[in-house]
Amino acid sequence: MRVFRDLNNLPAFKNSVLTIGTFDGVHKGHQKLIERINIQAKKNDGESIIITFHPHPRIVINPEDKSLRLLNTIEEKISLLETYEVDNLVIVPFSRDFSEQSAEEYISNFLVKNFQPKSIVIGYDHKFGKNRSGDFHLLEKMKEEFGYSMEEISKETLDDIGISSSKIRNSLQLGEIKLANELLGHNYKLTGTVVRGLQNGRKLGFPTANIQVNDEYKLIPKTGIYVVKVSDSSKASETYKGMLSIGYNPTFEGKEQTIEVNILDFDKDIYGSSLTLEFVDFIRNEKKFDSVETLIAEIKNDELVTRKILSAT
């Protein structure tokens, strides 16, 4: 898959079949759409193109709204789209100026000028251009002038996509990892840098890597203990078993949320490394223990559960 981040540096695409969206999560609904543009591109001896935006448009249009939570960082999205065999991914730098284009300018100066589409696959309720004034009907109206064909995504498919994204976010916020993974069609992932923490885990006999997530909009699942697979982001082929704690270390009167992973059967210095955590299952809620000894006994049980679950995957 070719990735482009600059509209001034695009090649001449051959018989391009494109679609546009945020593709947050690259979940099962999105995968159906990707399959459709890939099939069309093969039929036309052309190339499939996904156009997405970074930063997310809501961040640019409503910067004061900090409630947005995304299922993917942009790098995670690139990795997932590559898995689903998209030919080209164009990441458009989203700005206020870009959002001020009229709907007609969006079609002629953005879509047609940059991508020379043979076919556009879009939903009937997709909106674009200034004040979101453009829609499927405008694209349909202008197709003869610019020589592209249109395919409408059914309301049912679009509803599936919308429901899935909100359902996945809700599932993760409730710790329902298996449901979230089922809707995604792959395991939810979290990527971050290993930084120095309070080293409470080392004192307990379970040293942990303290993970700092560098994207403030990335959705962090609910507090609790999880079964995860761990890999160095630069060497995804090497995977380790892990127990993950998201929470406030209540037994130690912690005040700030931490993300700490104990990598089983592993003893290397990885400070500064980028790790990817792949969520497999939820074990239990975080709780405050009466003594350190009780906490250690519970962690030992968490390890047994973790090994049992991961041995079956």
Number of C-alpha atoms within 10 A of each C-alpha: 16 11 15 16 15 11 14 8 9 13 10 10 17 16 20 25 30 26 21 17 13 18 20 18 26 24 22 18 22 24 16 14 18 23 15 17 25 22 16 21 22 13 10 15 11 20 23 28 27 21 18 23 18 16 16 19 17 13 17 15 13 9 9 9 10 11 8 12 14 19 24 22 21 18 9 18 18 19 11 17 21 16 10 14 13 20 20 20 20 19 20 17 15 18 16 11 8 14 18 14 18 17 22 17 15 19 21 15 14 16 16 16 12 17 21 20 25 23 23 23 20 22 19 15 15 16 16 18 18 18 12 14 12 20 17 20 12 14 19 15 9 15 17 10 8 15 13 19 16 17 16 14 17 13 12 9 15 19 11 14 21 13 13 20 24 10 15 23 20 15 19 21 16 14 22 17 22 17 15 25 20 14 20 21 15 17 19 22 21 21 24 20 20 22 15 13 15 11 14 13 17 12 9 13 11 18 18 24 24 23 26 18 18 11 14 12 17 16 19 18 20 18 20 18 24 26 26 28 23 26 21 19 16 11 11 11 9 11 15 16 23 28 27 27 24 20 20 19 18 13 14 12 9 12 10 9 12 18 21 24 28 21 21 18 8 11 8 6 9 13 13 12 16 19 24 23 26 21 24 22 20 21 18 13 14 17 15 14 15 9 10 13 11 12 16 16 10 13 17 14 11 19 18 11 16 24 15 11 15 16 9 6 6
